[in-house]
C-alpha cells in the first residue's frame, strides 16, 4: 500500500509567519488544506489554501511566480478537479512549496498581499463532483440500525464480506452552510391503509467522512488494493441528511432514493492525503470468527496502516438556543476507528468490477458510530428510532425540527504531532416547501 510519508511539512516545531495559524484548532501550517473560494465582493472562484484564519490565493501566487511545477498549470482553475488528478509526487511538491512560502520570511513581502481573511470570503464545493457513492462501513451504526428492525440478526449476511454502498446524487451535494430544506415525500404509517405525501417528520443527520478521488482509473481497469492510496486526493466531513420515514417506505427492494438525495453537506476544505501522513494507524483486528476478506480486498500493509486516527463530534443547537445565546449540545463523539473497512478497501471494491473513478468523485464512508450511545452518529440510533428522546435546553428531540442546526467537526491526532482539523460542516433545517 503506497502511503504518503511524514516529512518536514509535518514538523511540530514548524511555525508560520501568519500568526493565526500557530495554535489554530483546524488549520495550522501542518495542514494546508485546499479549497475553492470567492474573495469579498466578487463571484470569481479561485483555488486557495487555508492557513489559520486566512486563505492564500493560489492562482495569484502562481501568477506571481511563487509556485512552480505541474500544479502551476492547474491552479488557475475554478475547481480542484485537475489539482486532485495530479500524481502524488506533484501534489507533494505543491505542499512543500506552500509550507515553505508560509513559514519562511524570504517571500513574505510577496505572499502577504495574496492572503484573504476567511471571514470575508465565500467558500464553495471544492470540485465539480461527477459521481458520489455512499458506503456503509461504520459497523456500529449498521448494528444499531439493524437491531431496530432485526433484533436477532442486525447485520445482513453480506456485511462482513463486501463493502456495501449505493450511488448517491452528486447534484445535491453542497458546501457547509447550505440550507437544509426539509423534504416532502411519500410515507406510510404502519397502521395506515395507504401512503400519504407531505413533509418528512423523521429528519436525521449522518456523521461521515468524505473521500475525494484523485487520479482515476480507466473503464474496465480495477484498482489493486496495494495501489488504492494512489487514487485518493484527500478527505472532508460529510453529513448525509436522511428522511427516515421516507426511507422506511421506499428503500425496498432497491435501496436509498428520495430519502437521501435531497441534500448532502460537506466541509469545503480538502484535507490532503499528504497532510494526513502522520495520522494513518493500524486497522482494528477483525473479531474472532469474522470471515477473512477475499484476496482482492486484503493487503497486510493496508491493515497495518490504512485506518485513520480522527476524532469526530456532532453538536446541535435549536433556534431557541441560538436566540438565547446558549452553547450547542454535543450529541456524540468518537473515533473513526469504528470503520469496519478501510478507505483503501472501499476504493478498491468500487473499482473492482472495472468501474471508472474520476478526479473529484466523492465517496462517503457511511455513518461512523462508537459502541456507546454518546458516540452514535445519527438520531435514529441515539433515540432508538424515536422511542427514547434526548433532552436539550428548552425541550427534547427524537428527530430534527425546523430551525435546528447540526455541526460536524473532526480532528486528526497522533502522539508528538500537531493535530489538524477539517473545518466547518453545518446546516440549519428549513421548513418544507408548501405542497
C-alpha positions as CSV (number, residue, x, y, z in Angstrom):
1,X,0.0,0.0,0.0
2,X,1.6,3.3,-1.1
3,X,1.0,5.9,1.5
4,X,2.3,9.5,1.9
5,X,5.3,9.8,4.2
6,X,6.0,12.1,7.1
7,X,8.4,14.9,6.1
8,X,9.5,18.4,7.1
9,X,6.0,19.8,6.4
10,X,4.7,17.9,9.4
11,X,7.4,19.1,11.8
12,X,5.6,20.0,15.0
13,X,8.2,22.8,15.5
14,X,7.4,24.5,12.2
15,X,5.6,27.8,12.7
16,X,4.0,30.2,10.2
17,X,4.5,33.9,10.0
18,X,0.7,34.0,9.6
19,X,0.2,34.4,13.3
20,X,-3.4,33.0,13.5
21,X,-2.0,29.7,12.1
22,X,0.1,28.9,15.2
23,X,-2.1,27.0,17.6
24,X,-5.1,27.2,15.2
25,X,-7.5,24.3,16.0
26,X,-8.0,23.4,12.4
27,X,-5.6,25.0,10.1
28,X,-2.0,25.2,11.4
29,X,0.8,25.1,8.9
30,X,0.9,21.4,9.2
31,X,-2.4,21.1,7.5
32,X,-2.7,23.5,4.4
33,X,-6.0,22.1,3.1
34,X,-7.1,23.1,-0.4
35,X,-10.4,24.6,-1.3
36,X,-12.3,27.0,-3.7
37,X,-13.3,30.5,-2.5
38,X,-14.5,33.8,-3.8
39,X,-12.9,36.9,-2.4
40,X,-15.1,39.6,-0.9
41,X,-17.4,41.4,-3.2
42,X,-16.8,39.0,-6.2
43,X,-18.3,35.8,-7.6
44,X,-15.0,34.8,-9.1
45,X,-14.0,31.3,-7.9
46,X,-10.3,30.7,-7.0
47,X,-8.3,27.8,-5.6
48,X,-6.9,28.6,-2.2
49,X,-5.1,27.0,0.8
50,X,-6.3,27.6,4.3
51,X,-3.7,28.9,6.8
52,X,-5.0,29.9,10.2
53,X,-7.9,32.4,9.7
54,X,-6.7,33.3,6.2
55,X,-6.7,31.9,2.7
56,X,-3.7,32.0,0.3
57,X,-4.9,32.7,-3.2
58,X,-3.0,30.1,-5.2
59,X,-3.9,31.5,-8.6
60,X,-2.3,34.8,-7.6
61,X,0.7,33.0,-6.1
62,X,1.2,31.1,-9.4
63,X,0.9,34.3,-11.5
64,X,3.5,35.9,-9.2
65,X,5.9,33.1,-10.0
66,X,5.8,31.7,-6.4
67,X,4.6,28.2,-7.4
68,X,6.3,26.0,-10.0
69,X,5.9,22.5,-11.3
70,X,2.8,20.7,-12.7
71,X,0.5,22.4,-10.2
72,X,1.2,25.8,-11.8
73,X,-0.8,24.7,-14.9
74,X,-4.0,23.9,-13.0
75,X,-4.2,26.3,-10.0
76,X,-5.9,28.9,-12.2
77,X,-9.0,26.6,-12.5
78,X,-12.2,27.3,-10.7
79,X,-12.3,23.8,-9.2
80,X,-9.8,21.4,-7.8
81,X,-10.6,18.5,-10.2
82,X,-7.3,18.8,-12.1
83,X,-5.3,19.5,-9.0
84,X,-6.8,16.4,-7.4
85,X,-5.8,14.5,-10.5
86,X,-2.1,15.3,-10.2
87,X,0.1,12.4,-9.2
88,X,1.3,12.1,-5.6
89,X,4.7,13.5,-6.4
90,X,3.3,16.7,-7.9
91,X,0.8,17.2,-5.1
92,X,3.6,16.7,-2.6
93,X,5.8,19.2,-4.4
94,X,3.0,21.8,-4.2
95,X,2.6,21.1,-0.5
96,X,6.3,21.6,0.2
97,X,6.3,24.9,-1.7
98,X,3.3,26.2,0.2
99,X,4.8,25.2,3.6
100,X,8.0,27.0,2.8
101,X,6.3,30.1,1.5
102,X,4.2,30.4,4.7
103,X,6.9,29.5,7.2
104,X,10.0,31.2,5.7
105,X,10.2,35.0,5.7
106,X,12.1,35.1,2.5
107,X,9.0,35.6,0.3
108,X,6.7,37.1,3.0
109,X,6.5,40.5,1.3
110,X,5.3,38.9,-1.9
111,X,3.0,36.4,-0.3
112,X,1.3,38.5,2.4
113,X,-0.7,40.7,-0.1
114,X,-2.1,37.4,-1.6
115,X,-3.8,36.4,1.7
116,X,-7.6,36.9,2.3
117,X,-9.5,36.9,5.6
118,X,-11.6,33.7,5.5
119,X,-14.4,35.5,7.3
120,X,-14.7,37.9,4.3
121,X,-14.8,35.1,1.7
122,X,-17.4,32.7,0.3
123,X,-16.4,29.0,0.3
124,X,-17.7,26.7,-2.4
125,X,-17.7,23.0,-3.2
126,X,-14.0,22.2,-3.9
127,X,-14.7,20.1,-7.0
128,X,-17.2,19.5,-9.8
129,X,-18.5,16.1,-8.5
130,X,-19.1,13.7,-11.3
131,X,-20.2,10.9,-9.1
132,X,-21.0,10.4,-5.4
133,X,-21.1,7.0,-3.7
134,X,-22.0,6.4,-0.1
135,X,-20.8,3.3,1.7
136,X,-21.9,1.7,5.0
137,X,-18.6,0.9,6.7
138,X,-19.5,2.0,10.2
139,X,-20.2,-1.4,11.7
140,X,-21.6,0.0,15.0
141,X,-24.1,2.1,13.0
142,X,-25.1,-0.9,10.9
143,X,-25.6,-3.0,14.1
144,X,-27.6,-0.3,15.9
145,X,-29.9,0.4,13.0
146,X,-30.2,-3.3,12.2
147,X,-31.3,-4.0,15.8
148,X,-34.3,-1.7,15.3
149,X,-35.6,-3.8,12.5
150,X,-34.0,-7.2,13.0
151,X,-33.2,-7.6,16.8
152,X,-32.0,-11.2,16.4
153,X,-30.0,-10.7,13.2
154,X,-29.0,-7.0,12.8
155,X,-26.3,-7.4,10.2
156,X,-27.3,-8.8,6.8
157,X,-25.3,-11.8,5.6
158,X,-23.1,-9.9,3.2
159,X,-21.9,-7.1,5.5
160,X,-18.7,-8.7,6.6
161,X,-17.8,-10.0,3.2
162,X,-18.3,-6.9,1.0
163,X,-18.2,-3.1,1.5
164,X,-21.8,-2.2,1.0
165,X,-22.6,1.1,-0.9
166,X,-25.0,2.9,-3.1
167,X,-24.8,5.6,-5.7
168,X,-26.0,8.9,-4.3
169,X,-26.9,12.1,-6.0
170,X,-23.9,14.3,-6.9
171,X,-26.1,17.3,-8.0
172,X,-27.4,17.8,-4.4
173,X,-24.0,17.8,-2.6
174,X,-23.4,21.3,-1.1
175,X,-20.7,23.0,0.9
176,X,-21.1,23.7,4.6
177,X,-23.8,26.4,5.4
178,X,-26.2,25.5,2.7
179,X,-29.8,25.4,4.0
180,X,-31.3,22.0,4.8
181,X,-34.8,22.2,3.2
182,X,-37.0,19.6,4.8
183,X,-38.0,17.3,2.0
184,X,-41.5,16.3,1.0
185,X,-42.1,12.7,0.3
186,X,-44.3,9.7,0.4
187,X,-44.6,7.8,3.6
188,X,-46.8,5.1,5.1
189,X,-47.6,4.7,8.8
190,X,-47.7,1.1,10.0
191,X,-51.4,1.3,10.7
192,X,-52.3,3.2,7.6
193,X,-54.1,1.6,4.7
194,X,-52.4,3.8,2.1
195,X,-49.4,6.1,1.9
196,X,-49.5,9.9,2.1
197,X,-47.4,12.8,0.8
198,X,-46.0,15.6,2.8
199,X,-43.1,16.9,4.8
200,X,-40.7,14.3,6.3
201,X,-41.3,14.0,10.1
202,X,-38.2,11.9,10.9
203,X,-35.4,14.1,9.6
204,X,-31.9,12.9,10.6
205,X,-28.2,13.6,10.2
206,X,-25.4,11.1,9.5
207,X,-21.8,11.6,10.7
208,X,-19.5,10.6,7.9
209,X,-16.1,11.2,6.4
210,X,-15.8,12.0,2.7
211,X,-13.0,10.6,0.5
212,X,-12.1,12.7,-2.5
213,X,-10.8,10.7,-5.5
214,X,-7.5,11.9,-7.1
215,X,-6.1,10.2,-10.2
216,X,-8.7,7.9,-11.7
217,X,-8.7,4.6,-13.4
218,X,-9.7,3.7,-17.0
219,X,-13.1,2.0,-17.5
220,X,-12.6,-1.8,-17.2
221,X,-9.3,-1.5,-15.2
222,X,-9.7,-2.3,-11.5
223,X,-7.6,-0.6,-8.8
224,X,-5.4,-3.1,-6.9
225,X,-5.7,-2.8,-3.1
226,X,-1.9,-2.2,-2.8
227,X,-2.4,0.9,-5.1
228,X,-5.6,2.3,-3.7
229,X,-4.0,5.2,-1.8
230,X,-2.5,6.4,-5.1
231,X,-6.1,7.3,-6.1
232,X,-7.1,9.3,-3.0
233,X,-6.6,13.1,-3.0
234,X,-7.9,13.9,0.4
235,X,-10.7,13.9,3.0
236,X,-13.6,16.0,4.3
237,X,-16.5,15.8,6.6
238,X,-19.8,14.7,5.2
239,X,-23.4,14.8,6.5
240,X,-25.7,12.6,4.5
241,X,-29.0,14.1,5.7
242,X,-31.7,11.4,5.8
243,X,-35.5,11.3,5.9
244,X,-36.1,8.1,7.9
245,X,-39.8,7.9,7.3
246,X,-39.4,8.3,3.6
247,X,-36.6,5.7,3.7
248,X,-38.6,3.1,5.6
249,X,-41.3,3.2,2.9
250,X,-39.2,3.4,-0.3
251,X,-36.0,1.5,0.4
252,X,-37.2,-2.0,-0.6
253,X,-36.3,-3.5,-2.9
254,X,-33.7,-1.2,-4.5
255,X,-32.4,0.8,-1.5
256,X,-31.9,4.5,-0.7
257,X,-33.6,7.0,-3.1
258,X,-35.5,10.2,-2.3
259,X,-34.9,9.8,1.5
260,X,-31.2,10.6,0.8
261,X,-30.8,12.6,-2.3
262,X,-32.3,15.9,-1.3
263,X,-29.0,17.2,0.3
264,X,-25.6,16.0,1.4
265,X,-23.3,18.6,3.1
266,X,-19.5,18.5,3.0
267,X,-16.9,20.6,4.7
268,X,-15.4,22.8,1.9
269,X,-11.7,22.2,2.7
270,X,-9.9,19.1,1.3
271,X,-7.5,17.8,3.9
272,X,-5.0,16.3,1.6
273,X,-3.8,12.8,1.9
274,X,-0.3,14.2,2.2
275,X,-1.3,16.3,5.3
276,X,-2.8,13.1,6.8
277,X,0.5,11.2,6.7
278,X,1.1,11.2,10.5
279,X,-2.4,10.1,11.2
280,X,-2.6,6.7,9.5
281,X,-2.8,3.9,12.0
282,X,-3.4,0.1,12.1
283,X,-6.9,-1.1,11.3
284,X,-8.6,-2.7,14.4
285,X,-8.3,-6.5,14.1
286,X,-11.5,-8.3,13.0
287,X,-13.3,-10.1,15.8
288,X,-12.5,-13.8,16.1
289,X,-14.8,-15.7,13.8
290,X,-15.3,-13.0,11.3
291,X,-14.6,-14.0,7.7
292,X,-11.3,-13.2,6.0
293,X,-11.9,-10.7,3.2
294,X,-11.4,-12.1,-0.3
295,X,-7.8,-11.7,-1.6
296,X,-8.6,-8.6,-3.8
297,X,-9.6,-6.8,-0.6
298,X,-6.7,-7.8,1.6
299,X,-3.3,-6.2,1.9
300,X,-1.1,-6.6,5.0
301,X,0.2,-3.0,4.7
302,X,-3.3,-1.7,4.4
303,X,-4.2,-3.5,7.7
304,X,-1.0,-2.2,9.4
305,X,-1.5,1.5,8.5
306,X,-4.7,2.1,6.5
307,X,-7.0,3.3,9.2
308,X,-7.4,7.0,10.3
309,X,-6.7,8.5,13.7
310,X,-9.5,11.0,13.7
311,X,-11.9,12.1,16.5
312,X,-15.4,13.1,15.4
313,X,-18.0,15.2,17.1
314,X,-21.6,16.3,16.4
315,X,-23.3,19.3,18.0
316,X,-26.9,20.5,17.9
317,X,-28.4,23.9,18.5
318,X,-32.0,24.8,18.2
319,X,-33.3,28.2,17.0
320,X,-34.3,28.9,20.6
321,X,-30.9,28.1,21.9
322,X,-29.1,30.4,19.4
323,X,-31.5,33.2,20.2
324,X,-30.8,32.8,23.9
325,X,-27.1,32.7,23.4
326,X,-26.8,29.1,24.7
327,X,-24.0,26.8,23.7
328,X,-24.7,23.9,21.3
329,X,-25.3,20.5,22.8
330,X,-22.8,17.7,22.0
331,X,-24.8,14.8,20.6
332,X,-21.9,12.4,20.0
333,X,-18.2,11.9,19.9
334,X,-15.9,9.1,18.9
335,X,-13.1,7.8,16.7
336,X,-13.0,7.0,13.1
337,X,-11.6,3.6,14.1
338,X,-15.2,2.3,14.2
339,X,-14.9,1.7,10.4
340,X,-15.1,-2.0,9.6
341,X,-13.5,-1.4,6.1
342,X,-10.5,0.9,5.3
343,X,-10.7,3.7,2.8
344,X,-8.3,1.6,0.7
345,X,-10.7,-1.3,0.7
346,X,-13.7,0.8,-0.4
347,X,-11.8,2.4,-3.2
348,X,-10.6,-1.0,-4.4
349,X,-14.1,-2.6,-4.2
350,X,-15.7,0.4,-6.0
351,X,-13.4,-0.2,-9.0
352,X,-13.2,-4.0,-8.7
353,X,-15.8,-4.5,-11.5
354,X,-14.0,-2.1,-13.8
355,X,-16.0,1.0,-12.7
356,X,-14.0,4.1,-13.6
357,X,-13.4,6.7,-10.9
358,X,-12.5,10.2,-11.8
359,X,-10.7,13.1,-10.1
360,X,-13.2,14.9,-7.9
361,X,-15.5,12.0,-7.4
362,X,-16.7,11.8,-3.8
363,X,-17.1,8.7,-1.6
364,X,-18.8,8.7,1.7
365,X,-17.8,6.2,4.4
366,X,-21.3,5.8,5.8
367,X,-22.3,6.8,9.3
368,X,-19.5,6.3,11.9
369,X,-20.7,5.3,15.3
370,X,-19.0,4.3,18.5
371,X,-20.2,1.4,20.6
372,X,-21.9,3.5,23.3
373,X,-24.8,5.9,23.0
374,X,-22.7,9.0,23.4
375,X,-20.8,8.0,20.3
376,X,-23.7,7.2,18.0
377,X,-23.6,9.0,14.7
378,X,-27.3,9.6,14.0
379,X,-30.5,10.4,15.9
380,X,-32.2,7.2,14.8
381,X,-29.6,5.4,16.9
382,X,-29.4,7.9,19.8
383,X,-33.2,8.0,20.3
384,X,-33.6,4.3,19.4
385,X,-35.9,5.0,16.5
386,X,-37.6,7.9,18.3
387,X,-38.6,5.8,21.4
388,X,-36.0,7.5,23.7
389,X,-35.9,11.3,23.2
390,X,-32.9,13.3,24.2
391,X,-33.1,16.4,26.3
392,X,-31.9,19.8,25.0
393,X,-32.3,23.2,26.6
394,X,-35.9,24.2,26.2
395,X,-37.2,20.8,25.1
396,X,-36.4,17.4,23.7
397,X,-35.7,15.8,20.3
398,X,-36.4,12.5,18.7
399,X,-35.6,13.8,15.2
400,X,-34.7,17.2,13.8
401,X,-37.1,20.1,14.0
402,X,-37.1,23.2,11.8
403,X,-34.5,25.7,13.0
404,X,-32.2,23.1,14.3
405,X,-28.6,23.4,13.3
406,X,-26.3,20.3,13.1
407,X,-22.5,20.9,13.1
408,X,-19.9,18.2,12.5
409,X,-16.3,18.6,13.5
410,X,-13.2,16.4,13.4
411,X,-9.5,16.5,14.4
412,X,-6.7,14.2,13.3
413,X,-4.4,13.4,16.2
414,X,-1.3,11.5,16.9
415,X,1.3,11.5,19.7
416,X,4.0,14.1,19.2
417,X,2.2,15.7,16.2
418,X,0.3,18.9,15.7
419,X,-3.3,18.0,15.3
420,X,-5.2,19.2,12.3
421,X,-8.9,19.8,11.7
422,X,-11.4,19.7,8.9
423,X,-13.3,22.9,9.3
424,X,-17.0,23.5,9.4
425,X,-19.7,21.1,8.2
426,X,-23.0,22.5,9.3
427,X,-26.5,23.2,8.1
428,X,-29.8,24.7,9.6
429,X,-33.1,22.9,8.9
430,X,-35.6,25.0,7.0
431,X,-39.4,24.3,6.6
432,X,-40.5,22.1,3.7
433,X,-42.0,23.8,0.6
434,X,-45.8,24.0,0.5
435,X,-47.5,21.2,-1.3
